[in-house]
């Protein structure tokens, strides 16, 4: 499965709620973006970072990672949200499956992602994505997508769509099966924690 999987790391957010660039936050002495890329590299040798700020992030990245310049859309100002960045990254992907990761997941764990990857082989061809699901809906920025969903995604965006949740409502999505072992399941749930606010950052620093 590793040979048919590419990772996309999104680093295009404005970090407005946090008040500082979340990609540059040090977690265990390593910038959060670099840490996310290192975890992705443990799952696949093909990792793309989609960002409008390549000059800032290039020095942080492992040498195996490739940058994709996120382009502003001609008919609207930035920011335009993660769905557009995902689509621009998806356009260069050569593999069947994509592991999509936000850059602000401080508890991301390679062994858990590798366990989730094993579920891909059992999916029916009609399944467009394999994602965690919670009470509010899908968690779109830590999961797997078929690369051939790009034409449908482009159609959705051409019609003005910018919401991951609304796009996924049009797709056939499978929920990731969490571990029945409570200790592992708690780690899986924690892995989805986003560092978006100063309170989130304080929690991460104190953990």
C-alpha positions as CSV (number, residue, x, y, z in Angstrom):
1,X,0.0,0.0,0.0
2,X,2.9,2.4,0.6
3,X,3.7,2.4,-3.1
4,X,0.2,3.5,-3.9
5,X,0.0,6.3,-1.3
6,X,1.2,9.9,-1.3
7,X,0.9,12.3,1.6
8,X,-0.2,15.9,1.3
9,X,0.5,18.3,4.2
10,X,-1.5,21.5,4.2
11,X,0.4,24.6,5.5
12,X,-1.7,27.4,4.1
13,X,-3.7,28.6,7.1
14,X,-3.5,32.1,8.5
15,X,-3.2,31.0,12.2
16,X,-5.4,34.0,13.1
17,X,-6.8,32.5,16.2
18,X,-3.5,31.3,17.5
19,X,-1.7,34.6,16.9
20,X,1.5,33.1,15.6
21,X,2.4,30.7,12.7
22,X,1.3,27.3,13.9
23,X,3.7,25.6,11.5
24,X,6.7,27.1,13.3
25,X,5.6,26.1,16.8
26,X,8.2,23.9,18.5
27,X,6.9,20.6,19.7
28,X,9.5,18.5,21.5
29,X,12.1,20.8,20.0
30,X,10.9,20.5,16.4
31,X,8.8,22.8,14.3
32,X,5.3,21.4,14.0
33,X,5.4,21.4,10.2
34,X,8.6,19.4,10.2
35,X,7.2,17.0,12.8
36,X,4.1,16.4,10.6
37,X,6.3,15.8,7.6
38,X,8.5,13.3,9.5
39,X,5.4,11.4,10.5
40,X,4.1,11.4,6.9
41,X,7.5,10.1,5.7
42,X,7.1,7.1,8.0
43,X,4.0,6.2,6.0
44,X,5.2,6.9,2.5
45,X,8.3,8.2,0.7
46,X,6.2,10.7,-1.3
47,X,5.3,13.8,0.7
48,X,4.1,17.1,-0.7
49,X,3.6,20.3,1.3
50,X,1.0,22.7,-0.1
51,X,1.6,26.3,1.0
52,X,1.5,29.8,-0.3
53,X,4.7,30.6,1.7
54,X,7.3,28.2,0.4
55,X,10.2,30.6,1.1
56,X,9.4,30.4,4.8
57,X,8.9,26.7,5.1
58,X,11.4,25.3,2.7
59,X,14.3,25.4,5.3
60,X,12.1,23.4,7.8
61,X,11.3,20.5,5.5
62,X,13.1,17.1,5.3
63,X,14.9,16.9,2.0
64,X,12.6,14.2,0.7
65,X,9.5,16.5,0.8
66,X,8.4,18.4,-2.2
67,X,6.7,21.8,-2.1
68,X,3.5,22.7,-4.1
69,X,2.9,26.5,-4.3
70,X,-0.7,27.2,-3.4
71,X,-2.0,29.7,-5.9
72,X,-4.7,32.2,-5.1
73,X,-7.9,31.9,-7.1
74,X,-8.4,34.6,-9.7
75,X,-12.0,35.4,-8.7
76,X,-11.6,35.6,-4.9
77,X,-9.1,37.0,-2.4
78,X,-7.3,34.8,0.1
79,X,-7.9,33.0,2.4
80,X,-10.0,30.5,0.5
81,X,-9.7,27.6,2.9
82,X,-8.0,24.1,2.9
83,X,-10.2,22.6,0.3
84,X,-8.6,24.6,-2.5
85,X,-5.1,23.8,-1.2
86,X,-6.0,20.1,-1.2
87,X,-7.3,20.3,-4.7
88,X,-4.1,22.0,-5.9
89,X,-2.0,19.3,-4.2
90,X,-4.2,16.5,-5.5
91,X,-3.5,17.7,-9.1
92,X,0.1,16.5,-8.9
93,X,-0.4,13.2,-7.1
94,X,0.7,10.1,-9.0
95,X,-0.8,7.5,-6.7
96,X,-4.2,5.9,-6.1
97,X,-4.5,7.1,-2.5
98,X,-3.6,10.3,-0.7
99,X,-3.0,10.7,3.1
100,X,-4.1,14.3,3.8
101,X,-2.7,15.9,7.0
102,X,-3.1,19.4,8.5
103,X,0.2,20.8,9.8
104,X,-1.3,21.5,13.2
105,X,-1.7,18.0,14.6
106,X,0.8,17.9,17.5
107,X,-0.2,14.4,18.6
108,X,0.1,12.8,15.2
109,X,1.6,9.2,15.5
110,X,3.0,7.2,12.6
111,X,2.1,3.8,14.0
112,X,-1.6,4.8,14.3
113,X,-1.7,6.1,10.7
114,X,0.0,2.9,9.5
115,X,-2.7,0.9,11.3
116,X,-5.4,3.0,9.6
117,X,-3.7,2.5,6.2
118,X,-4.3,-1.3,6.5
119,X,-8.0,-0.6,6.2
120,X,-7.6,0.8,2.7
121,X,-7.1,-2.6,1.0
122,X,-10.6,-3.7,2.1
123,X,-12.5,-0.7,0.6
124,X,-14.9,-1.0,-2.3
125,X,-14.0,1.0,-5.4
126,X,-16.9,3.4,-4.8
127,X,-15.4,4.6,-1.5
128,X,-13.9,8.0,-2.1
129,X,-12.4,8.6,1.3
130,X,-11.6,6.9,4.6
131,X,-11.8,9.4,7.4
132,X,-12.3,9.6,11.2
133,X,-15.8,10.6,12.2
134,X,-16.9,12.4,15.3
135,X,-20.1,14.0,16.6
136,X,-19.7,17.1,14.5
137,X,-19.1,15.2,11.3
138,X,-16.0,14.0,9.4
139,X,-12.5,15.0,10.3
140,X,-11.2,15.8,6.8
141,X,-7.6,16.9,7.6
142,X,-6.3,13.6,8.9
143,X,-7.4,10.8,6.6
144,X,-7.3,9.2,3.2
145,X,-8.7,10.1,-0.2
146,X,-8.7,8.5,-3.6
147,X,-6.9,10.7,-6.1
148,X,-9.5,10.1,-8.8
149,X,-12.0,12.2,-6.7
150,X,-10.3,15.3,-8.1
151,X,-12.6,15.9,-11.1
152,X,-15.7,15.8,-8.8
153,X,-13.9,18.1,-6.3
154,X,-13.1,20.6,-9.1
155,X,-16.7,20.6,-10.2
156,X,-17.8,21.2,-6.6
157,X,-15.4,24.2,-6.3
158,X,-16.4,25.6,-9.7
159,X,-19.9,25.8,-8.4
160,X,-18.6,27.8,-5.5
161,X,-18.1,25.1,-2.9
162,X,-15.4,25.6,-0.3
163,X,-16.6,23.4,2.5
164,X,-15.0,20.0,3.1
165,X,-18.1,18.8,5.0
166,X,-20.4,19.8,2.1
167,X,-18.2,18.2,-0.5
168,X,-17.9,15.0,1.6
169,X,-21.7,14.9,1.9
170,X,-21.7,14.3,-1.9
171,X,-19.1,11.6,-1.7
172,X,-19.2,8.0,-0.5
173,X,-17.1,8.1,2.7
174,X,-16.1,5.2,5.0
175,X,-15.4,5.9,8.7
176,X,-12.1,4.7,10.0
177,X,-12.5,1.8,12.5
178,X,-10.8,2.8,15.7
179,X,-9.1,0.2,17.8
180,X,-11.2,-1.8,20.3
181,X,-8.3,-1.5,22.7
182,X,-9.1,1.5,24.9
183,X,-5.6,2.7,25.4
184,X,-5.0,2.7,21.6
185,X,-8.4,4.2,20.9
186,X,-7.7,7.1,23.2
187,X,-4.4,7.8,21.3
188,X,-6.3,7.8,18.1
189,X,-8.8,10.3,19.4
190,X,-6.1,12.5,20.8
191,X,-4.3,12.4,17.4
192,X,-7.1,14.5,15.9
193,X,-6.5,17.4,18.3
194,X,-5.8,20.7,16.4
195,X,-3.6,23.4,17.8
196,X,-5.8,26.4,16.8
197,X,-5.9,28.7,19.9
198,X,-3.5,29.9,22.6
199,X,-5.4,27.6,25.0
200,X,-4.7,24.7,22.7
201,X,-1.0,25.6,22.5
202,X,-0.8,25.8,26.3
203,X,-2.3,22.3,26.5
204,X,0.3,21.0,24.1
205,X,3.2,22.6,25.9
206,X,2.0,21.2,29.3
207,X,1.3,17.7,28.0
